[in-house]
Amino acid sequence: MTTRIVLRTGLAVCFFLSFLFFPSTVYQESKNVIRIAGDNQFPPFEYLSDAGVYSGFNIDIMNAVSIQTGTNIEYYPMPWNQAVKALRSGQVDAIQGMKKTEARKGTYEFSAPYFTSSQAIFVLKDNMYIRKVDDLEGRKVAVQRGDVATDLLSRVKQVQLIEADNQQEAIRLLTGEKVDAFVGNRITGQYFLQKSRQQPLTKIVGEPLDATDYGVAVMPENKGLLSVFNKGISQIKSDGTYQKIEKKWFGEYIMPYSFSLRQTLLYLEIGLVLTFVIITFILWWNRSLKKEVGRRTRQIERINKELKEKMVLLEDNVHFQQQLLNSAYSFFITLDPSGNISMMNQRAMEYLRLEKEIIGTPFVQTPLSAFIPEQEILAALEDKRVFLQKETVWTKERSEKRNIYYSISRIQTMGGDNAGVALNIMDTTKQKELEKKIAQEDRLRSLGQLIAGIAHEIRNPLMSILTYTQLLPKKFGSPEFRAFFSRHVTSEITRLNALINDLLDYSRPKKSEPIGFSLYEIAQGIVHLFKQKVKEADVSIHWEFDGEVWATADVQQIKQVLMNVILNAIEAVEKGGTIIIRGYYQDDKAVLQVEDNGVGMTEEEIHKMFEPFYSKKLNGVGLGLSVTYQLVQENNGEIDASSKEGEGTVMTISLPCCRKDEDDVSCHGN
């Protein structure tokens, strides 16, 4: 017993001396940050603990490398297959703990190995027919999605792989008798079985599989990072840090042994020598410690001075930010997680006629609750909802109504915790009044343009009819004149009648009667009507439809819209031109596009194209696209044009969507 006490004393003295003469590595802060992804459920290598802390063997290794190399590391725990995707897409710089297989060498670059990982076959205790990999032929085998076990089993014929998000889920499939076997990491599998106390239900069969080097993986373009990892791994292996981490997570085998008397005496002598060394150098260490204390004291004083300077800068920054908020045109207000006012800029306080004592007051006790619903504040605080550009009317004192726009956004700390909500409020009363005034002026201007256009369009045929009528008494005896009179007067009267009909459609469009219909069938019918025009113009029609595209609108009105749009496209292209008609769904809309490679339009022409009586055609009235615009609006749709002069035009019509696979009565009305 005494021998053991002396031995332990000697070992403690050795450790104390090593601490004295070999100072620990000091972490050097670096601005370099390496983003490392890892499995969030792969204990004991890497996992999220019950407390939400990312822990494990790989984490400790990377932390030790970080300290040795002075590099900052950010961890991104996620399912393994997502980690691999994140590495390939560049969202992270590296993956910790990837097996270096032949298949992966062509895709990734690997650091120096710091562990040897092997796979194992796990089966239920009473399974007697699976003993090796070849016995898995034709069996259901659970594996982790993206795990190296998938490559290992690729050579087994007819094996049915059941992929799980993590190895714990794969083990549940085995113990729940959903699969015949589970192939995965030998250590991780045993960890989960022991933790869930299901080890008596299973066993490991065969020899360890695919023992492979295990290290950090990066994409080839980040190969330069490997020098950092290789340097850190080499250092922690040489200074004993790696061995301590390995023993912490995997322990070590305890072999039976017995001390002989000679061994005991040897250890006793070592302990005595070490004790003598400690006594010899204790005075030296005491003196060195005093020097170190003095040096650290000066260092702390310097740090305190720097902290004071930073505090002054921080206060200046806060003051500067407050000035920015106070000078903003909008009203900014923040609420803490309890719904109390935590900050308010000067404009908001003046607008709401509040004092500084408002800070800390519950939201419901302020004028804000008069126009911002309390349930929206609670939804933003509790359900993380965002409300953007909501419009409301606030009746202030003396029945003064104000138009208000407000937005509610959630505020988070750097750690992702809830810090409250921010309110951004604007008074748009004057803006609304100005918009009404501009709209009224625009209507008057449009009315003047409309009247001028009507007068011009009616005057021309009336002048022709008047001229022919005045000549009628003189040339009534001429058969040629009578035929000419009959033909041209009839044509001018027909033209006037068509103009009146267009004006009626423009001013009082017929109320739409929406039903479900196929955009492809309607467009195809319109193209068939223009078959002769298409042939004469030598135009090539191409169809691009994503299957059946169904819309809900008034069929006759949409036919009129498509006739105007497609006819304009045919007349815009030169001989041998191309028109593409495509249809598809976009969100909750059915979209039809007509694209041509014709003459195109200038920006000014695009701006005016939907105005009444504006036309580029020699004999055009200029009501076609105006009526088209009104008909699309009448059917709750939108029409838009994009064009470039000399390159063509794209007309896009969006209508309410009606999918045939949905249980919608309106889809079956046609």
Secondary structure by P-SEA (a helix, b strand, c coil): caaaaaaaaaaaaaaaaaaaccccbbbbbbcbbbbbbbbcccccccccccccccccaaaaaaaaaaaaacbbbbbbbccaaaaaaaaaacccccccccccccccccccccccccbbbbbbbbbcccccccccccccccbbbbbccccccccccccccbbbbbbcccaaaaaaaaaacccccccccaaaaaaaaaaaccccccccccccccccccccccccccccaaaaaaaaaaaaaaaaaaaaaaaacbbbbbcbbbbcaaaaaaaaaaaaaaaaaaaaaaaaaaaaaaaaaaaaaaaaaaaaaaaaaaaaaaaaaaaaaaaaaaaccbbbbbbccccccccccaaaaaaacccccccccccccccccccccaaaaaaaaccccccccccccccccccbbbbbbbbbbbbbcccccccbbbbbbbbaaaaaaaaaaaaaaaaaaaaaaaaaaaaaaaaaaaaaaaaaaaacccccccaaaaaaaaaaaaaaaaaaaaaaaaaaaaacccccbbbbbbaaaaaaaaaaaaaaaaaaabbbbbbbbccbbbbbccaaaaaaaaaaaaaaaaaacccbbbbbbbbbbcccbbbbbbbbccccccaaaaacccccccccccccccaaaaaaaaaaaaacbbbbbbbccccbbbbbbbcbbbbccccccccccc
